[in-house]
Amino acid sequence: MAGGKPTPSSSSSFSVPRSLLALAAVTLISLTFLTLRSLRSPPQATVIVDAADPISSSSPSPPSSSVYHSPEVFPMNYAEMERRFRVYVYPDGDPGTYYQTPRKLTGKYASEGYFFQNIREGRFRTEDPDEADLFFVPISCHKMRGKGISYENMTIIVKNYVEGLINKYPYWNRTLGADHFFVTCHDVGVRAFEGLPLLVKNSIRVVCSPSYDVGYIPHKDVALPQVLQPFALPRGGNNIENRTILGFWAGHRNSKIRVILARVWENDTELAISNNRISRAIGELVYQKQFYRTKFCICPGGSQVNSARIADSIHYGCIPVILSNYYDLPFNDILDWRKFSIILKESDVYQLKSVLKSISNEEFIALHNSLVEVQKHFEWHSPPQPYDAFHMVMYELWLRHHVIKY
């Protein structure tokens, strides 16, 4: 034949297009399978941990419960904080008087003392101010109060001390103090810093009195949990069957809401409400043991919105009932308080009993289970332990340092 080449048949002339069609079909099927698989199992975010970092082997398993607003994000950010967060503590001041060393680690203002102690014991402190994310102003107003210093003299001491730091170091002026923080639990201590308006306005205030009355600014300042340590009795666990008292409160009538609470409910047979602290004369630790026997512990504000009673309730396994028109609760942007507490307005005090009785047993068990899970966040230790109160405060500071740029 002409050219000496065979003429391809009609079937062989379409072999390449058919191959392409088959390949496209296989690809489409594979993509469909992967898409359906991804819908069933969402990809998990991965945290890269430095193998040389000791926290990778010493830290407990990260939490993943719904008591957190972002249960997936929190453990990842927490791990990042552990690796990277650094705080510079100003070395100035006399350790024997008001600076660096808190007065004690006991009592209802122990949180201030524990933070001062923990910042020295933890991994976050740096001696190099150039690598610091935040700067700690280490002046203990609680210790000043213990020495009998008046409020007016406290204000002068704080003002002179901070102005001395401003004049000696360049760090304050870079942000006008926005990357500085101080810690105080006592309400007098909060007032002592008011003599320096720039500090109140710009710096991060870690305080136990998170109320508008003291100029507290949410999302800038941090609510420090007021914890009465050491606890007199161990943690209250899943002993739900022993909690036969509906509600409990005993304390001083040093606020309007407490006066109303006592007046309306002190004679009720299902609510154990007393307008005075339980006297030790009637038995040892009667007040604390009452927490073990109660389902809901009423936590009205006193002279300030904060109260050590909230941390007591959590520790002893009694669901706290927050009775306040405004309280920026500790770790409020991390923990979902509605999963382990009841939050009411002060006007709800008149319907208190009906509100508590409307909570089903299943709802109470869920609240109690979540409460047990958050107990570790409301305890201080020396040295600090992962996820304890100190680390939660540091996490709050870590969240805030990201908004500071210079």
C-alpha positions as CSV (number, residue, x, y, z in Angstrom):
1,M,0.0,0.0,0.0
2,A,1.0,3.6,-0.5
3,G,3.2,4.8,2.4
4,G,3.5,1.3,3.8
5,K,1.6,2.2,7.1
6,P,-1.5,0.5,8.3
7,T,-4.6,2.7,8.7
8,P,-5.7,2.8,12.4
9,S,-9.1,1.3,13.1
10,S,-12.0,3.5,14.4
11,S,-11.8,1.9,17.9
12,S,-8.1,2.7,18.4
13,S,-8.6,6.3,17.2
14,F,-10.7,7.0,20.4
15,S,-8.3,5.3,22.9
16,V,-6.7,8.5,24.3
17,P,-10.0,10.4,24.9
18,R,-11.5,7.3,26.7
19,S,-8.4,7.2,29.0
20,L,-8.8,10.8,29.9
21,L,-12.5,10.3,30.6
22,A,-11.7,7.3,32.9
23,L,-9.1,9.3,34.8
24,A,-11.5,12.2,35.3
25,A,-14.1,9.8,36.7
26,V,-11.6,8.3,39.1
27,T,-10.5,11.8,40.3
28,L,-14.1,12.9,40.8
29,I,-14.9,9.8,42.9
30,S,-11.8,10.4,45.0
31,L,-12.6,14.0,45.6
32,T,-16.2,13.2,46.6
33,F,-14.9,10.5,49.1
34,L,-12.4,12.9,50.7
35,T,-15.1,15.6,51.0
36,L,-17.6,13.3,52.7
37,R,-14.8,12.1,55.0
38,S,-13.8,15.6,56.0
39,L,-17.5,16.4,56.8
40,R,-17.6,13.4,59.1
41,S,-14.3,14.1,60.8
42,P,-13.3,17.7,61.0
43,P,-9.5,18.3,60.8
44,Q,-8.0,18.9,64.2
45,A,-5.6,21.8,64.7
46,T,-2.1,20.8,65.5
47,V,0.2,22.4,68.0
48,I,3.9,22.0,67.3
49,V,5.7,21.5,70.6
50,D,9.4,21.9,71.0
51,A,10.8,18.5,72.0
52,A,13.2,20.3,74.3
53,D,10.5,22.1,76.1
54,P,9.9,20.5,79.5
55,I,6.1,21.3,79.5
56,S,5.6,18.7,76.8
57,S,6.3,15.9,79.3
58,S,5.3,17.5,82.6
59,S,2.0,19.2,81.8
60,P,-1.3,17.2,82.3
61,S,-3.6,16.5,79.4
62,P,-5.1,19.7,78.1
63,P,-8.8,20.3,79.0
64,S,-11.4,19.8,76.4
65,S,-14.7,20.3,78.2
66,S,-17.6,22.5,77.3
67,V,-17.0,24.6,80.5
68,Y,-14.7,26.6,78.2
69,H,-16.1,29.1,75.7
70,S,-13.6,27.7,73.1
71,P,-12.6,24.2,74.2
72,E,-10.6,23.6,71.1
73,V,-8.7,26.9,71.1
74,F,-8.0,27.2,74.9
75,P,-5.5,24.3,75.3
76,M,-3.6,25.4,72.1
77,N,-3.3,29.0,73.3
78,Y,-2.4,27.9,76.8
79,A,0.4,25.8,75.5
80,E,1.6,28.7,73.4
81,M,1.6,30.9,76.5
82,E,3.6,28.4,78.4
83,R,6.3,28.4,75.7
84,R,6.5,32.0,74.9
85,F,5.1,34.4,77.5
86,R,7.7,36.4,79.4
87,V,7.3,39.0,82.1
88,Y,9.9,41.4,83.5
89,V,9.6,42.2,87.2
90,Y,11.0,45.5,88.2
91,P,13.9,44.9,90.7
92,D,13.6,48.3,92.4
93,G,12.3,48.7,95.9
94,D,13.1,47.4,99.4
95,P,12.1,43.7,99.8
96,G,11.9,44.3,103.6
97,T,9.1,46.9,103.3
98,Y,6.5,47.1,100.6
99,Y,8.0,45.7,97.4
100,Q,8.5,42.3,95.9
101,T,7.3,40.3,99.0
102,P,3.6,40.0,100.0
103,R,2.7,40.0,103.6
104,K,1.3,36.5,103.8
105,L,-0.1,33.6,101.8
106,T,-3.2,33.1,104.0
107,G,-6.6,34.7,104.5
108,K,-9.1,36.1,102.1
109,Y,-6.5,38.3,100.3
110,A,-4.1,35.4,99.8
111,S,-4.5,35.6,96.0
112,E,-2.3,38.7,96.0
113,G,0.4,37.0,98.0
114,Y,0.3,33.9,95.9
115,F,0.8,35.8,92.7
116,F,3.8,37.6,94.0
117,Q,5.3,34.2,95.1
118,N,4.3,32.4,91.9
119,I,5.8,34.9,89.5
120,R,9.2,34.2,91.1
121,E,8.7,30.5,91.0
122,G,7.2,30.1,87.5
123,R,8.7,29.9,84.1
124,F,7.4,33.3,82.9
125,R,9.8,35.6,84.6
126,T,12.7,37.0,82.5
127,E,15.7,39.0,83.6
128,D,15.9,40.6,80.1
129,P,13.4,43.5,79.7
130,D,14.0,43.4,75.9
131,E,12.3,40.0,75.6
132,A,9.5,40.8,77.9
133,D,5.9,40.8,76.7
134,L,4.6,42.6,79.9
135,F,6.1,44.5,82.8
136,F,5.0,43.7,86.4
137,V,5.0,46.6,88.9
138,P,5.6,44.6,92.1
139,I,4.2,46.7,94.9
140,S,2.0,45.0,97.6
141,C,-0.6,47.3,99.0
142,H,-1.8,44.4,101.2
143,K,1.6,44.5,102.9
144,M,1.4,48.2,103.4
145,R,-2.1,47.9,105.0
146,G,-0.7,45.2,107.3
147,K,1.9,47.7,108.5
148,G,-0.8,50.3,109.3
149,I,-0.1,52.7,106.5
150,S,-3.1,55.0,105.9
151,Y,-4.8,55.1,102.5
152,E,-3.5,58.7,101.9
153,N,0.1,57.6,102.5
154,M,-0.4,54.5,100.4
155,T,-1.4,56.7,97.5
156,I,1.7,58.8,97.9
157,I,4.0,55.7,98.2
158,V,2.5,54.2,95.0
159,K,2.7,57.4,93.1
160,N,6.4,58.0,94.0
161,Y,7.3,54.5,93.3
162,V,5.8,54.3,89.8
163,E,7.0,57.8,88.9
164,G,10.5,56.6,89.9
165,L,10.2,53.6,87.5
166,I,9.0,55.9,84.7
167,N,12.0,58.3,85.2
168,K,14.6,55.5,85.5
169,Y,13.5,53.1,82.8
170,P,12.4,53.7,79.1
171,Y,9.7,50.9,79.0
172,W,6.7,52.8,80.5
173,N,7.0,55.6,78.0
174,R,7.0,53.3,75.0
175,T,3.3,52.5,75.5
176,L,2.3,55.0,78.3
177,G,2.1,52.0,80.6
178,A,-0.2,49.8,78.4
179,D,2.2,46.9,78.7
180,H,2.5,47.2,82.5
181,F,0.3,45.5,85.1
182,F,0.0,45.4,88.9
183,V,-1.8,43.0,91.2
184,T,-3.9,43.8,94.3
185,C,-6.7,41.9,96.0
186,H,-7.6,44.3,98.8
187,D,-10.1,47.1,97.9
188,V,-7.9,49.6,99.8
189,G,-5.1,48.5,97.5
190,V,-7.2,49.3,94.5
191,R,-7.8,52.8,95.8
192,A,-4.1,53.3,96.5
193,F,-3.4,53.3,92.8
194,E,-5.9,56.0,92.0
195,G,-3.3,58.7,92.7
196,L,-1.8,57.9,89.4
197,P,-4.6,58.3,86.7
198,L,-2.4,57.2,83.8
199,L,-1.8,53.9,85.6
200,V,-5.5,53.4,86.2
201,K,-6.4,54.3,82.6
202,N,-3.7,52.6,80.7
203,S,-2.2,49.8,82.7
204,I,-3.7,46.3,83.2
205,R,-5.1,46.1,86.7
206,V,-5.3,42.6,88.1
207,V,-7.8,43.2,91.0
208,C,-10.2,41.3,93.2
209,S,-12.8,44.1,93.0
210,P,-14.0,44.1,89.3
211,S,-16.6,46.8,89.6
212,Y,-17.3,50.0,87.8
213,D,-17.2,51.7,91.2
214,V,-13.4,51.4,91.2
215,G,-12.9,52.2,87.6
216,Y,-12.6,48.6,86.4
217,I,-12.4,48.4,82.6
218,P,-13.4,45.0,81.2
219,H,-11.2,43.5,78.5
220,K,-8.3,45.6,79.8
221,D,-8.3,44.8,83.4
222,V,-8.3,41.2,84.9
223,A,-10.6,39.9,87.6
224,L,-8.4,38.2,90.2
225,P,-10.3,35.4,92.0
226,Q,-10.5,36.0,95.7
227,V,-9.6,32.7,97.3
228,L,-9.6,32.0,101.0
229,Q,-6.6,29.7,101.5
230,P,-5.7,27.3,102.9
231,F,-9.0,25.6,102.6
232,A,-10.2,24.1,105.9
233,L,-11.5,21.0,104.3
234,P,-10.8,18.9,101.1
235,R,-12.5,19.4,97.8
236,G,-16.2,18.5,97.6
237,G,-16.5,15.9,94.9
238,N,-19.5,14.0,93.3
239,N,-21.3,13.6,96.6
240,I,-24.6,14.8,95.2
241,E,-26.8,12.5,97.4
242,N,-25.6,14.2,100.6
243,R,-26.7,17.7,99.4
244,T,-30.1,17.9,101.0
245,I,-30.2,21.6,101.7
246,L,-31.6,23.7,98.8
247,G,-29.7,26.9,99.4
248,F,-27.2,28.4,101.9
249,W,-25.8,31.8,102.9
250,A,-24.4,33.1,106.2
251,G,-22.6,36.4,106.5
252,H,-22.6,40.0,107.5
253,R,-25.3,42.4,106.2
254,N,-22.8,44.9,104.8
255,S,-24.7,45.6,101.5
256,K,-28.3,46.3,100.4
257,I,-28.7,43.0,98.7
258,R,-27.5,41.1,101.7
259,V,-30.0,42.9,103.9
260,I,-32.8,42.0,101.6
261,L,-31.6,38.4,101.3
262,A,-31.7,37.9,105.0
263,R,-34.9,39.7,105.6
264,V,-36.9,37.8,102.9
265,W,-35.5,34.3,103.4
266,E,-34.0,33.9,106.9
267,N,-37.1,32.0,108.2
268,D,-37.6,29.8,105.2
269,T,-37.5,26.0,106.0
270,E,-35.7,25.0,102.7
271,L,-33.2,27.8,102.5
272,A,-30.5,28.0,105.2
273,I,-30.1,31.8,105.3
274,S,-28.5,33.5,108.3
275,N,-27.8,37.2,108.7
276,N,-24.6,36.5,110.7
277,R,-21.6,34.3,110.3
278,I,-22.0,30.9,111.9
279,S,-20.3,31.1,115.3
280,R,-17.4,28.7,116.0
281,A,-19.0,28.2,119.5
282,I,-21.6,25.8,118.1
283,G,-19.0,23.5,116.5
284,E,-15.8,23.4,114.6
285,L,-15.9,24.1,110.9
286,V,-19.8,24.2,110.9
287,Y,-19.7,27.0,108.2
288,Q,-17.5,25.0,105.9
289,K,-19.3,21.7,106.4
290,Q,-22.6,23.4,105.5
291,F,-21.2,23.8,101.9
292,Y,-20.9,20.0,101.7
293,R,-24.6,19.6,102.5
294,T,-26.0,22.2,100.2
295,K,-26.9,22.2,96.5
296,F,-26.8,26.0,95.8
297,C,-24.7,28.5,97.7
298,I,-25.9,32.1,97.5
299,C,-23.1,34.6,96.7
300,P,-24.3,38.2,97.1
301,G,-21.9,41.1,96.9
302,G,-20.8,42.7,100.1
303,S,-19.0,46.1,100.4
304,Q,-17.6,45.1,96.9
305,V,-19.0,42.8,94.3
306,N,-16.3,40.2,94.9
307,S,-16.4,37.6,97.6
308,A,-14.3,34.7,98.7
309,R,-17.6,32.8,99.1
310,I,-17.6,32.1,95.4
311,A,-14.2,30.2,95.5
312,D,-15.4,28.5,98.7
313,S,-18.5,27.3,96.9
314,I,-16.5,26.0,94.0
315,H,-14.0,24.2,96.2
316,Y,-16.6,22.5,98.4
317,G,-18.8,21.5,95.4
318,C,-21.7,23.8,96.0
319,I,-23.2,25.5,92.9
320,P,-22.5,29.2,93.3
321,V,-25.5,31.5,92.8
322,I,-24.1,34.9,91.7
323,L,-26.5,37.5,93.0
324,S,-25.2,40.7,91.5
325,N,-26.2,43.3,88.9
326,Y,-22.6,43.6,87.7
327,Y,-19.6,41.3,88.3
328,D,-17.0,40.7,85.7
329,L,-16.4,37.1,87.0
330,P,-12.9,35.7,87.2
331,F,-11.8,34.1,83.9
332,N,-15.1,35.1,82.4
333,D,-13.7,35.2,78.8
334,I,-12.3,31.7,79.3
335,L,-14.9,29.8,81.3
336,D,-18.6,29.6,80.6
337,W,-19.9,30.4,84.1
338,R,-23.4,29.3,83.1
339,K,-22.2,25.8,82.9
340,F,-21.3,25.6,86.6
341,S,-23.1,28.5,88.3
342,I,-26.5,30.3,88.5
343,I,-26.3,34.0,87.6
344,L,-29.1,36.2,88.8
345,K,-29.9,39.9,89.0
346,E,-30.3,41.4,92.5
347,S,-34.0,41.9,91.8
348,D,-34.3,38.1,91.4
349,V,-33.7,37.7,95.2
350,Y,-37.5,37.7,95.8
351,Q,-38.0,34.7,93.5
352,L,-34.8,33.0,94.7
353,K,-36.5,29.9,96.0
354,S,-38.7,29.3,93.0
355,V,-35.7,29.8,90.7
356,L,-33.6,27.2,92.5
357,K,-36.5,24.7,92.7
358,S,-37.2,25.0,89.0
359,I,-33.7,23.5,88.3
360,S,-34.3,19.8,87.5
361,N,-32.1,17.1,89.1
362,E,-30.6,16.4,85.6
363,E,-29.6,20.0,85.3
364,F,-28.2,20.1,88.8
365,I,-26.0,17.0,88.1
366,A,-24.7,18.6,84.9
367,L,-23.9,21.9,86.8
368,H,-22.2,19.9,89.5
369,N,-20.1,17.8,87.1
370,S,-18.9,21.0,85.4
371,L,-18.2,22.6,88.8
372,V,-15.9,19.7,89.8
373,E,-14.0,20.2,86.5
374,V,-13.2,23.9,87.1
375,Q,-12.1,23.5,90.8
376,K,-8.5,23.3,89.7
377,H,-8.7,26.8,88.3
378,F,-9.6,28.3,91.6
379,E,-6.7,27.1,93.7
380,W,-3.3,28.5,94.3
381,H,-0.2,26.4,94.8
382,S,3.5,27.1,95.6
383,P,5.2,26.3,93.3
384,P,2.3,26.9,90.8
385,Q,0.8,23.9,89.0
386,P,-0.6,23.8,85.4
387,Y,-4.1,25.2,85.0
388,D,-4.2,26.5,88.6
389,A,-5.3,30.1,89.5
390,F,-1.9,31.5,88.8
391,H,-1.7,30.0,85.3
392,M,-5.2,31.2,84.5
393,V,-4.3,34.7,85.5
394,M,-1.2,34.5,83.4
395,Y,-3.4,33.3,80.5
396,E,-5.6,36.3,80.9
397,L,-2.5,38.6,80.8
398,W,-1.3,36.6,77.7
399,L,-4.6,37.4,75.9
400,R,-4.2,41.1,76.6
401,H,-0.6,41.4,75.6
402,H,-1.4,40.8,72.0
403,V,-3.2,44.1,71.6
404,I,-0.1,46.1,72.7
405,K,2.1,47.2,69.8
406,Y,5.1,49.4,69.7
